[in-house]
């Protein structure tokens, strides 16, 4: 069982292996969707862009939808397993970024994800392993046909952008039911916790091609973790809704990652029901020894406070 942890509790070696795996997917592992035109990392950018419209769009779309959590769960897990294969290291797992914590929770450091964009260089990041000056992390897909090949960030400058704090997280976790309705868990979490972080990072993260920025995966791991917390906090509520009677959206729906006639990004398919439990995909966050207690290791207890 793979165990995901807070990035701030990763060792230097773990961070180096993660960075190496990302760079291998970006530069050396061939694309499944467009061989010869992009690399495997870019496939994930393409899938997410298509999940929000434009060329290659497929239905049902997983945003502003009850599919938001299960769809992204499979998306993250497939990326994680591609990372593991790239470095032949099954112990590698995606970390999460708890953006409700301040100080040492910041992943935007030169030794990890790199810093903010430089306003004198069109907000391209200039530090860290994904900086454009190194040439090892080229952006190849944009929301339009052509764009900047450098990874761009604009931390905290977009109007209304913010990092939700711990009180806002606790408020979101109190929402029931799973859906529907603007005050339901899925809609409230996507709109009030998920969206502001994309806008706060800015640059590539503010676009449908947001997986161009590796922080996308850390952000969504935390969103996925929050779904696990929400389920444990509300054991009498349906973990996903609608249960039935809504083809394409209920628990029997098959999650879609490509348009009809386009190549599948990976073998196998999953229904919503098959991925409601993270353990069914062979990973966990190591958060709970029981429903009410956390395991006695720092990253776990940090995630619960």
FIMARZA-123294 format. One record per residue (C-alpha): x, y negated, z negated; residue number from 1; chain. Coordinates in steps of 0.1 Angstrom, whole numbers, plus 2048, in hexadecimal, padded with zeros to 3 digits. Each point is the difference from the previous one (the first is absolute). Layout:
R    c1    c2    c3    nr   kette
R     X     Y     Z   NUM       A
...
This chain:
R    c1    c2    c3    nr   kette
R   800   800   800     1       A
R   80F   7DF   80B     2       A
R   7FF   7E4   7E5     3       A
R   7FF   7DB   80A     4       A
R   80F   7E7   7E8     5       A
R   802   7DA   7FC     6       A
R   81C   7F3   816     7       A
R   810   7EE   7E2     8       A
R   807   822   7F0     9       A
R   812   80E   81F    10       A
R   825   807   7FD    11       A
R   819   7EF   818    12       A
R   804   822   811    13       A
R   7DA   804   804    14       A
R   7FD   7DD   810    15       A
R   81D   807   817    16       A
R   7F0   820   80C    17       A
R   7DF   7EF   806    18       A
R   810   7E4   814    19       A
R   814   81A   814    20       A
R   7E1   813   808    21       A
R   7ED   7E1   80B    22       A
R   81D   7F6   817    23       A
R   802   823   80F    24       A
R   7DB   7FF   808    25       A
R   805   7DD   80F    26       A
R   81E   808   816    27       A
R   806   826   804    28       A
R   7E0   814   7FD    29       A
R   7ED   800   821    30       A
R   7DC   7F4   803    31       A
R   7E3   818   803    32       A
R   7E9   7E6   80F    33       A
R   816   7EE   819    34       A
R   821   814   805    35       A
R   81B   7EB   80E    36       A
R   7EE   7DF   7F9    37       A
R   801   800   7DA    38       A
R   80B   814   7E2    39       A
R   7EE   814   7E6    40       A
R   7FD   7E3   7E7    41       A
R   7EF   7EC   81C    42       A
R   7E5   81B   804    43       A
R   7F3   7F7   7DD    44       A
R   7FE   7DB   80A    45       A
R   7ED   80A   820    46       A
R   7E8   816   7EC    47       A
R   7F8   7E4   7E8    48       A
R   7FC   7E6   81B    49       A
R   7E8   817   812    50       A
R   7ED   805   7E0    51       A
R   7F7   7DB   801    52       A
R   7F7   7FC   824    53       A
R   813   7F7   820    54       A
R   810   819   818    55       A
R   7FB   824   7F6    56       A
R   7E5   7F7   7E6    57       A
R   7ED   81D   7F2    58       A
R   7E0   805   7EC    59       A
R   7F7   800   7E5    60       A
R   818   7E6   7F4    61       A
R   80C   804   7DC    62       A
R   801   7DC   7F5    63       A
R   7E1   7F0   7F1    64       A
R   7F3   823   7FD    65       A
R   7FD   81C   7E6    66       A
R   81B   812   813    67       A
R   81A   7E6   7F5    68       A
R   80F   816   7E4    69       A
R   800   823   80F    70       A
R   80C   7F3   822    71       A
R   81E   7ED   7F1    72       A
R   807   81E   7EA    73       A
R   807   817   81D    74       A
R   812   7E4   813    75       A
R   818   7FB   7E2    76       A
R   805   825   7FB    77       A
R   809   807   824    78       A
R   81A   7E3   7FF    79       A
R   80E   80E   7E0    80       A
R   805   822   80F    81       A
R   810   7F1   81F    82       A
R   818   7EE   7E9    83       A
R   808   821   7EE    84       A
R   807   812   821    85       A
R   816   7E3   80D    86       A
R   819   805   7E3    87       A
R   7F9   825   7F9    88       A
R   7F7   7F6   7DD    89       A
R   7DF   80D   7F2    90       A
R   806   7EE   7E0    91       A
R   7FC   7DE   811    92       A
R   7DE   7EF   7F8    93       A
R   7F1   7DF   808    94       A
R   802   7E8   7E2    95       A
R   7E5   7E8   7F7    96       A
R   801   7DA   7FA    97       A
R   7EB   7F5   7E2    98       A
R   7FD   7DC   80B    99       A
R   7EC   7F8   7E0   100       A
R   821   802   7ED   101       A
R   819   7E3   802   102       A
R   826   7FE   7FD   103       A
R   811   821   807   104       A
R   7E2   80D   814   105       A
R   80C   7EA   81D   106       A
R   80A   817   81D   107       A
R   80D   7E3   815   108       A
R   825   803   7F7   109       A
R   81E   802   817   110       A
R   807   823   7F3   111       A
R   7DE   80D   808   112       A
R   7E6   7F2   818   113       A
R   811   7DF   806   114       A
R   7F4   7DD   7F8   115       A
R   7EA   7E5   80D   116       A
R   801   7F3   824   117       A
R   815   7E2   809   118       A
R   7EB   7E2   80B   119       A
R   81D   7F5   816   120       A
R   7FF   822   813   121       A
R   7DA   803   805   122       A
R   7FC   812   7DF   123       A
R   816   81D   80A   124       A
R   80F   811   7E1   125       A
R   825   7FC   7FD   126       A
R   80A   818   7E4   127       A
R   7FD   825   7F9   128       A
R   800   81E   817   129       A
R   7E3   7F5   816   130       A
R   80E   7DD   808   131       A
R   800   7F8   825   132       A
R   824   7F5   801   133       A
R   80B   825   7FA   134       A
R   7ED   80C   81F   135       A
R   7F6   820   7EE   136       A
R   7DB   7F8   7FB   137       A
R   7F0   7F3   820   138       A
R   7DB   7F8   801   139       A
R   7F2   810   820   140       A
R   7DB   7FC   7FC   141       A
R   7EC   7E1   7FB   142       A
R   7DB   7F6   801   143       A
R   806   7F1   822   144       A
R   816   80F   81B   145       A
R   820   7ED   7F6   146       A
R   80D   7F2   7E0   147       A
R   81E   7FA   7E9   148       A
R   817   81E   7FD   149       A
R   80A   7F5   7DD   150       A
R   7ED   809   7E0   151       A
R   7EF   7E1   7F2   152       A
R   7F3   7F7   7DE   153       A
R   7F2   7E0   7F1   154       A
R   7FC   809   7DB   155       A
R   7E4   7ED   7EE   156       A
R   7FA   7E4   819   157       A
R   7DF   809   811   158       A
R   7E3   7ED   7F1   159       A
R   7ED   815   7E7   160       A
R   81A   81C   800   161       A
R   80A   80D   7DE   162       A
R   80B   81F   7EE   163       A
R   7E4   80D   7EB   164       A
R   808   802   7DB   165       A
R   7F9   81B   7E7   166       A
R   7DF   7F1   7F4   167       A
R   7F4   800   824   168       A
R   80A   825   804   169       A
R   7ED   809   7E1   170       A
R   7E2   7ED   80C   171       A
R   801   813   821   172       A
R   804   821   7EF   173       A
R   7E0   7F9   7EC   174       A
R   7EB   7FE   820   175       A
R   7E7   81C   808   176       A
R   7F4   811   815   177       A
R   81A   80A   81A   178       A
R   7EA   7EF   81A   179       A
R   7ED   7F0   811   180       A
R   7FC   7DC   7F8   181       A
R   817   7E2   7FC   182       A
R   805   807   7DB   183       A
R   807   825   804   184       A
R   823   80F   7FA   185       A
R   80A   805   824   186       A
R   7F5   7DE   80C   187       A
R   80C   7ED   7E2   188       A
R   822   811   800   189       A
R   806   7FB   825   190       A
R   7F5   7DB   7FF   191       A
R   80D   7F5   7DF   192       A
R   81F   815   7FA   193       A
R   80C   80D   822   194       A
R   7FA   7E3   817   195       A
R   811   7E4   7EB   196       A
R   820   813   7FE   197       A
R   802   803   826   198       A
R   7FB   7DA   803   199       A
R   818   7F9   7E4   200       A
R   81D   812   811   201       A
R   7F6   7F0   821   202       A
R   813   803   820   203       A
R   7FC   823   80F   204       A
R   7EC   80C   7E1   205       A
R   7E4   7E7   808   206       A
R   7F9   811   822   207       A
R   7EF   821   80B   208       A
R   824   80B   807   209       A
R   808   7FC   7DB   210       A
R   813   822   7FD   211       A
R   81C   7EE   813   212       A
R   80A   7F5   7DD   213       A
R   80B   81E   7EA   214       A
R   7F0   7EF   7E2   215       A
R   7DE   80A   810   216       A
R   806   824   7F4   217       A
R   809   7F6   7DC   218       A
R   7E1   7E9   7FE   219       A
R   7E9   81B   80D   220       A
R   80F   81A   7E8   221       A
R   7F5   7EA   7E4   222       A
R   7DD   7FC   80E   223       A
R   7FF   826   803   224       A
R   80B   803   7DC   225       A
R   7E4   7E9   7F5   226       A
R   7E7   817   811   227       A
R   80D   81C   7EA   228       A
R   7FD   7EA   7E1   229       A
R   7DD   7F5   80A   230       A
R   7F5   825   804   231       A
R   80D   809   7DD   232       A
R   7F0   7E1   7F1   233       A
R   7DE   808   80F   234       A
R   7FD   826   7FF   235       A
R   7DA   7FF   803   236       A
R   801   7EB   820   237       A
R   803   80F   822   238       A
R   825   7FE   80A   239       A
R   7F5   7F8   823   240       A
R   7DF   7F4   80F   241       A
R   7EC   807   816   242       A
R   800   825   7F6   243       A
R   7EB   80B   81E   244       A
R   7E8   7F4   81A   245       A
R   818   7E7   810   246       A
R   812   810   81E   247       A
R   823   7F4   804   248       A
R   800   7EF   7DE   249       A
R   7F5   81A   7E6   250       A
R   815   81B   7EE   251       A
R   7FC   818   81E   252       A
R   80F   7E6   818   253       A
R   821   808   812   254       A
R   819   7E4   7FC   255       A
R   809   7F1   821   256       A
R   823   7F3   80A   257       A
R   7FF   7FD   826   258       A
R   7E8   7F8   81C   259       A
R   7F1   81D   814   260       A
R   819   80A   81B   261       A
R   81D   7F1   7EE   262       A
R   81B   816   7F1   263       A
R   7FB   80A   7DC   264       A
R   81B   7F1   7E9   265       A
R   804   821   7EC   266       A
R   7F2   823   800   267       A
R   7E2   808   7EB   268       A
R   7E1   7ED   7F5   269       A
R   7F0   7F8   7DF   270       A
R   7DD   7F9   7F4   271       A
R   7FA   7E6   7E6   272       A
R   7F7   81B   7E7   273       A
R   822   811   805   274       A
R   814   7E2   7F5   275       A
R   7EB   7F1   7E3   276       A
R   819   812   7E9   277       A
R   825   7F5   806   278       A
R   80A   822   7F3   279       A
R   7F0   810   81E   280       A
R   81A   7EE   815   281       A
R   81B   80D   7E8   282       A
R   809   7DF   7EF   283       A
R   7F8   7ED   7E1   284       A
R   80B   7E1   7ED   285       A
R   808   813   7E0   286       A
R   7E8   7E9   7EF   287       A
R   7ED   817   7EA   288       A
R   805   81E   7EA   289       A
R   7DB   7FE   7F9   290       A
R   7E5   7E8   809   291       A
R   808   7E8   7E3   292       A
R   826   803   7FB   293       A
R   81E   7F8   814   294       A
R   820   814   802   295       A
R   81D   7F3   7EB   296       A
R   815   7F1   81C   297       A
R   804   7DB   807   298       A
R   7F3   7FD   823   299       A
R   7DF   812   7F7   300       A
R   7F8   7EB   7E1   301       A
R   809   7E0   813   302       A
R   7E6   809   81A   303       A
R   7E5   803   7E6   304       A
R   805   7DF   7EE   305       A
